[in-house]
Every structure is written in C-alpha cells, then in structure tokens.
Amino acid sequence: MVFKIIVIILFIANIVALGAALRALLKDQTDSSGKTVKYLTVRVILAVALLAVVAVGLITGQLGASAPWLSY
C-alpha cells in the first residue's frame, strides 16, 4: 500500500513540475533566468524516482500487474 501512495504522489508531483515548467516558459519567452530548465530537471528527477519506485515495487512483489489479459 505504501508503494502505491508513493507512486501516486510522485506522479502528481511530476505533472505539477511539468505545469510549472510550462507556466515559466509561457511567462518568460526568453527564459533568461533558466527557470524552465530547472523545472524540467526536477521533472526528470521525479520521473526517474517514479520508475525506480515502480521497479522496486515490482521486484519485491508489493506492486503487481492485474490486467485482465495477463494470465499467470
């Protein structure tokens, strides 16, 4: 259950960081301060963390695939 909550939090944080980067890009078209790059760097770090949490969850068995077309 903890892994699912962490995945949801990381996913939402990833979407928020992407929105913040878009807002910074639209607000300052020249991007002289580099805010867009900073926000996108945060997004990449969050995406890597999300992938790592999902991988650890799948390896440990805390997360699993429950798609109807997967029959084990």
C-alpha positions in Angstrom: 0.0 0.0 0.0 2.9 2.3 0.8 4.3 1.9 -2.7 1.0 2.8 -4.3 0.8 6.0 -2.3 4.4 6.9 -3.2 3.7 6.2 -6.9 0.6 8.5 -6.8 2.5 11.3 -5.1 5.4 11.1 -7.5 3.0 11.0 -10.5 1.2 14.1 -9.3 4.4 15.9 -8.5 5.6 15.1 -12.0 2.5 16.6 -13.5 2.8 19.7 -11.3 6.5 20.2 -12.3 5.6 19.9 -15.9 2.9 22.5 -15.5 5.3 24.8 -13.6 7.8 24.5 -16.5 5.1 25.3 -19.0 4.0 28.3 -16.9 7.6 29.5 -16.6 8.1 29.1 -20.4 4.9 31.0 -21.3 5.6 33.8 -18.8 9.2 34.4 -19.8 9.6 33.6 -23.5 13.4 34.4 -23.4 14.0 32.2 -20.3 17.0 34.3 -19.3 16.7 33.0 -15.7 16.7 29.3 -16.6 13.5 28.6 -14.6 12.2 26.3 -17.3 15.3 24.2 -17.3 15.2 24.0 -13.5 11.6 22.8 -13.5 12.3 20.3 -16.3 15.3 19.0 -14.4 13.1 18.5 -11.4 10.6 16.6 -13.6 13.3 14.3 -14.9 14.4 13.5 -11.4 10.8 12.8 -10.3 10.3 10.6 -13.4 13.5 8.6 -12.5 12.4 8.3 -8.9 8.9 7.1 -10.1 10.5 4.5 -12.3 12.8 3.3 -9.5 9.9 3.0 -7.0 7.8 1.1 -9.6 10.7 -1.2 -10.3 11.4 -1.9 -6.6 7.7 -2.5 -6.0 7.5 -5.0 -8.9 10.7 -6.8 -7.8 9.6 -7.1 -4.1 6.1 -8.0 -5.0 4.5 -5.0 -3.4 3.2 -3.9 -6.8 1.8 -6.2 -9.4 0.1 -6.2 -12.8 -3.6 -7.1 -12.6 -4.5 -6.6 -16.2 -7.2 -9.0 -17.5 -5.1 -10.0 -20.5 -2.3 -11.1 -18.2 -2.9 -14.7 -17.1 -0.2 -16.2 -14.9 
